[in-house]
Amino acid sequence: MIQVVKPQIGERIYDGAVGSAGFLCEAHDYLRQQNLTTGQLETLQTRTFYGKEKKSLAYVIAIMNMILHGIDAPNIIHTNTLAENISDIQEKDRFDVILANPPFGGKERKEVQQNFPIKTGETAFLFLQHFIKSLKAGGRAAVVIKNTFLSNSDNASRALRQELLESCNLHTVLDCPGGTFLGAGVKTVVLFFEKGHPTRKIWYYQLKPGRSLGKTNALNDDDLKEFVELQADFADSEKSWSVNVQEIEQAGFDLSVKNPNKEEEASLRDPQEILDEIAVLDAESAEILAGIREMV
């Protein structure tokens, strides 16, 4: 995600569902690889990484994790991100880069939903609205979300997909196999988008590492090497393809992952057809056995 978004020194990087601050720490390590001046190091330490976390334990772990990675003064706030009305977000509150994996499946109270123009109890969908609003014009984001977001037919999902397509350039969708993100419990996708221009074309990549993923068998850099290489030019392959926004059905804004390069699976045969064929084979077998008995 970080290699696609390519954060730069001097940009403000944000995660509103910071958890253990894994994304912020990885972004720090990515930027730290450069030969930095004293001033750039100070910027990296104090004015680059920002986050919010609701849970007390996760908040403490995030602070410790960032300190262990060399960030001496983490800008992490212990608060419920969704309790903030997004209409109150001003330009000074916006960020250049957002990297996030918001929680899935949570249900928010009605009073929390009032903070958002698109009302929904789904926690991840409220976070996505927050992230879109929190991006600067020209800002870049990579957000993990459950794959059902791409095709859910409820009003909130359709409205949110429309908002994303019209206010941002959703240029890349990374379709991840089950087990990619521990604890998610569902298949996920990563949405890569830039704010300020509507979507014209979406590039999809279907990640297939060729093995089952889990706690002891996680994704590695080699698994994502092809994705990063192809994404640079939005190149087509057996696992990647592009869809023009005009091809997307405007009533539902369905963004489902449908690989046109995948061979069509043979349709399942009708059960009655199979039974009829078994009966014919049984009759032929009985006839052959009867002939053998006559010879004996």
C-alpha positions as CSV (number, residue, x, y, z in Angstrom):
1,M,0.0,0.0,0.0
2,I,2.8,2.4,0.9
3,Q,4.7,1.7,-2.3
4,V,1.7,2.6,-4.3
5,V,0.8,5.8,-2.4
6,K,4.5,6.9,-2.2
7,P,4.4,9.3,0.7
8,Q,7.0,12.1,0.7
9,I,8.9,14.0,3.4
10,G,6.9,17.1,4.3
11,E,3.5,15.4,3.8
12,R,1.2,14.7,6.7
13,I,0.2,11.0,7.0
14,Y,-3.0,10.0,8.9
15,D,-4.7,6.9,10.2
16,G,-8.1,7.6,11.9
17,A,-8.4,3.9,13.0
18,V,-4.8,3.6,14.0
19,G,-4.9,0.4,16.1
20,S,-1.3,-0.6,16.8
21,A,0.0,2.0,14.4
22,G,1.3,-0.5,11.9
23,F,0.7,1.6,8.8
24,L,2.3,4.7,10.4
25,C,5.3,2.7,11.5
26,E,5.7,1.1,8.0
27,A,5.4,4.6,6.4
28,H,8.1,5.9,8.8
29,D,10.5,3.0,7.8
30,Y,9.8,3.7,4.1
31,L,10.6,7.4,4.5
32,R,13.6,6.7,6.7
33,Q,15.4,4.8,4.0
34,Q,16.2,8.1,2.3
35,N,19.3,10.3,3.1
36,L,17.6,12.9,5.2
37,T,18.9,16.3,6.4
38,T,18.6,17.3,10.1
39,G,15.5,19.4,9.2
40,Q,13.9,16.6,7.4
41,L,14.5,14.3,10.3
42,E,12.8,16.8,12.6
43,T,9.9,17.0,10.3
44,L,9.6,13.2,10.1
45,Q,9.7,13.0,13.9
46,T,7.2,15.7,14.8
47,R,5.0,16.8,11.9
48,T,4.4,13.8,9.7
49,F,2.4,11.0,11.5
50,Y,-1.0,11.5,13.0
51,G,-3.6,9.1,14.2
52,K,-6.7,8.5,16.4
53,E,-7.7,5.4,18.4
54,K,-10.8,4.7,20.5
55,K,-9.7,1.7,22.5
56,S,-7.4,2.3,25.4
57,L,-5.2,-0.7,25.0
58,A,-4.7,-0.2,21.3
59,Y,-3.9,3.4,22.0
60,V,-1.1,2.5,24.4
61,I,0.3,-0.1,22.1
62,A,0.3,2.4,19.2
63,I,2.3,4.9,21.2
64,M,4.8,2.2,22.3
65,N,5.1,0.8,18.7
66,M,5.9,4.3,17.3
67,I,8.4,5.1,19.9
68,L,10.1,1.7,19.3
69,H,10.3,2.6,15.6
70,G,12.1,5.9,16.4
71,I,9.2,8.3,16.5
72,D,9.8,10.0,19.9
73,A,6.7,12.2,20.0
74,P,3.8,10.4,18.4
75,N,0.8,12.5,17.4
76,I,-1.8,10.0,18.4
77,I,-5.1,11.1,20.1
78,H,-7.1,8.8,22.3
79,T,-10.6,9.5,21.0
80,N,-13.6,8.1,19.0
81,T,-12.9,9.3,15.5
82,L,-16.5,8.8,14.5
83,A,-17.8,11.1,17.2
84,E,-16.5,14.0,15.2
85,N,-19.0,15.6,12.8
86,I,-17.3,15.6,9.4
87,S,-18.9,18.9,8.5
88,D,-16.6,20.5,11.1
89,I,-13.5,19.3,9.3
90,Q,-11.6,22.3,8.0
91,E,-8.7,22.6,5.6
92,K,-6.2,22.8,8.5
93,D,-7.5,19.4,9.7
94,R,-6.9,17.6,6.3
95,F,-4.0,15.4,5.4
96,D,-1.9,14.6,2.3
97,V,-1.9,10.8,2.8
98,I,-4.3,8.4,4.5
99,L,-3.4,4.8,5.2
100,A,-6.1,2.8,7.1
101,N,-7.7,-0.5,7.9
102,P,-10.9,0.5,9.8
103,P,-12.8,-2.1,11.8
104,F,-15.4,-4.2,10.0
105,G,-18.8,-5.3,11.1
106,G,-19.3,-2.8,14.0
107,K,-22.7,-1.1,14.5
108,E,-22.7,2.6,15.4
109,R,-25.5,4.3,17.4
110,K,-27.9,6.7,15.7
111,E,-26.3,9.7,17.4
112,V,-23.0,8.8,15.9
113,Q,-24.6,8.3,12.4
114,Q,-25.8,11.9,12.6
115,N,-22.2,13.1,12.1
116,F,-22.3,11.8,8.5
117,P,-24.3,12.8,5.4
118,I,-24.7,9.1,4.4
119,K,-26.4,7.4,7.4
120,T,-25.4,3.8,8.1
121,G,-24.7,1.7,11.1
122,E,-21.7,0.0,9.4
123,T,-18.5,1.3,11.1
124,A,-16.2,0.9,8.1
125,F,-18.5,2.9,5.9
126,L,-18.6,5.8,8.3
127,F,-14.8,5.7,8.5
128,L,-14.6,5.8,4.7
129,Q,-16.7,9.0,4.7
130,H,-14.4,10.4,7.3
131,F,-11.3,9.6,5.3
132,I,-12.7,11.2,2.1
133,K,-13.5,14.3,4.0
134,S,-10.1,14.4,5.7
135,L,-8.1,14.2,2.5
136,K,-6.6,17.4,1.0
137,A,-7.3,18.2,-2.6
138,G,-4.8,16.1,-4.4
139,G,-4.3,13.9,-1.4
140,R,-3.8,10.1,-1.7
141,A,-5.4,7.3,0.2
142,A,-5.2,3.5,0.6
143,V,-8.1,2.1,2.6
144,V,-8.8,-1.6,3.4
145,I,-12.5,-2.5,3.4
146,K,-14.6,-5.7,3.1
147,N,-15.2,-6.7,-0.5
148,T,-19.0,-6.6,-0.1
149,F,-18.7,-2.8,-0.1
150,L,-18.2,-3.0,-3.9
151,S,-21.6,-4.6,-4.6
152,N,-23.9,-4.2,-1.6
153,S,-27.3,-3.0,-2.8
154,D,-28.5,-1.0,0.2
155,N,-29.0,2.7,-0.2
156,A,-26.0,3.7,2.0
157,S,-23.5,1.5,0.1
158,R,-24.7,2.8,-3.3
159,A,-24.6,6.4,-2.1
160,L,-21.1,6.0,-0.7
161,R,-19.8,4.3,-3.9
162,Q,-21.3,7.2,-5.9
163,E,-19.7,9.7,-3.5
164,L,-16.3,8.0,-3.9
165,L,-16.4,7.9,-7.7
166,E,-17.6,11.5,-8.0
167,S,-15.3,13.2,-5.5
168,C,-12.2,11.1,-5.9
169,N,-10.3,9.2,-8.5
170,L,-10.6,5.6,-7.5
171,H,-7.8,4.5,-9.7
172,T,-6.9,1.0,-8.2
173,V,-8.8,-1.8,-6.5
174,L,-6.6,-4.6,-5.0
175,D,-8.7,-7.7,-4.5
176,C,-7.2,-9.7,-1.6
177,P,-7.6,-13.4,-0.8
178,G,-9.1,-14.5,2.5
179,G,-6.8,-14.3,5.4
180,T,-4.8,-11.3,4.1
181,F,-5.8,-9.2,7.1
182,L,-5.9,-11.1,10.4
183,G,-9.2,-10.7,12.3
184,A,-11.1,-9.3,9.3
185,G,-13.2,-12.5,9.1
186,V,-14.2,-11.6,5.5
187,K,-12.5,-11.1,2.2
188,T,-11.2,-7.6,1.7
189,V,-10.2,-5.1,-1.0
190,V,-7.8,-2.2,-0.8
191,L,-9.2,1.0,-2.4
192,F,-6.5,3.4,-3.7
193,F,-7.8,6.9,-4.5
194,E,-6.9,10.5,-5.0
195,K,-9.2,13.4,-4.0
196,G,-10.1,16.2,-6.3
197,H,-11.0,14.6,-9.6
198,P,-13.8,12.2,-10.5
199,T,-13.0,8.6,-11.4
200,R,-12.6,7.9,-15.1
201,K,-11.1,4.4,-15.1
202,I,-10.6,1.8,-12.4
203,W,-7.7,-0.7,-12.5
204,Y,-8.3,-4.0,-10.8
205,Y,-5.8,-6.5,-9.6
206,Q,-6.8,-10.0,-8.3
207,L,-4.1,-11.1,-5.9
208,K,-3.6,-14.9,-5.9
209,P,-0.5,-16.0,-3.9
210,G,-1.2,-19.7,-4.6
211,R,-1.5,-20.7,-1.0
212,S,-3.8,-20.3,2.0
213,L,-3.0,-17.3,4.1
214,G,-3.1,-17.1,7.9
215,K,-1.3,-16.0,11.0
216,T,1.7,-18.2,10.3
217,N,1.6,-17.8,6.5
218,A,1.2,-14.1,5.8
219,L,1.6,-12.2,2.6
220,N,5.2,-11.1,1.8
221,D,6.8,-8.7,-0.6
222,D,7.3,-11.3,-3.3
223,D,3.5,-11.9,-3.3
224,L,2.9,-8.3,-4.1
225,K,5.8,-7.7,-6.4
226,E,3.8,-8.2,-9.6
227,F,1.0,-6.0,-8.3
228,V,3.4,-3.1,-7.6
229,E,5.1,-3.4,-11.0
230,L,1.8,-3.6,-13.0
231,Q,0.1,-0.9,-11.0
232,A,2.8,1.7,-11.9
233,D,1.4,1.7,-15.5
234,F,-2.0,0.2,-14.9
235,A,-1.0,-2.7,-17.2
236,D,-3.4,-5.5,-18.1
237,S,-2.5,-9.1,-17.4
238,E,-4.3,-12.4,-16.5
239,K,-4.8,-11.0,-13.0
240,S,-5.4,-7.3,-13.9
241,W,-7.8,-5.3,-16.1
242,S,-9.3,-1.8,-16.4
243,V,-13.0,-0.7,-16.4
244,N,-14.1,2.7,-17.7
245,V,-16.5,4.4,-15.3
246,Q,-19.0,4.7,-18.2
247,E,-19.3,0.9,-18.2
248,I,-20.5,1.0,-14.5
249,E,-24.2,0.7,-14.1
250,Q,-25.2,4.1,-12.8
251,A,-28.3,3.0,-10.8
252,G,-26.3,0.8,-8.4
253,F,-22.7,1.8,-9.0
254,D,-21.7,-1.8,-8.7
255,L,-17.9,-2.1,-8.5
256,S,-17.6,-5.9,-8.1
257,V,-14.4,-7.6,-9.1
258,K,-15.2,-9.5,-12.3
259,N,-12.0,-10.7,-14.0
260,P,-12.7,-10.8,-17.8
261,N,-9.6,-12.8,-18.3
262,K,-10.7,-15.7,-16.1
263,E,-11.9,-18.8,-18.0
264,E,-15.6,-19.3,-17.5
265,E,-16.3,-22.2,-15.2
266,A,-18.3,-25.1,-16.7
267,S,-21.9,-24.8,-15.5
268,L,-23.0,-27.5,-13.1
269,R,-25.0,-30.3,-14.7
270,D,-28.7,-30.8,-13.9
271,P,-29.0,-33.5,-11.2
272,Q,-31.8,-35.3,-13.2
273,E,-29.5,-35.4,-16.2
274,I,-26.8,-37.1,-14.1
275,L,-29.3,-39.6,-12.7
276,D,-30.6,-40.4,-16.2
277,E,-27.0,-41.0,-17.4
278,I,-26.3,-43.3,-14.4
279,A,-29.5,-45.3,-15.3
280,V,-28.4,-45.7,-18.9
281,L,-24.9,-46.9,-17.8
282,D,-26.4,-49.3,-15.3
283,A,-28.6,-50.8,-18.1
284,E,-25.6,-51.2,-20.4
285,S,-23.7,-52.9,-17.6
286,A,-26.6,-55.2,-16.8
287,E,-26.8,-56.2,-20.5
288,I,-23.1,-56.9,-20.7
289,L,-23.2,-59.0,-17.5
290,A,-26.2,-61.0,-18.9
291,G,-24.2,-61.7,-22.1
292,I,-21.2,-62.9,-20.0
293,R,-23.4,-65.2,-18.0
294,E,-24.8,-66.8,-21.2
295,M,-21.3,-67.6,-22.3
296,V,-20.4,-69.2,-19.0
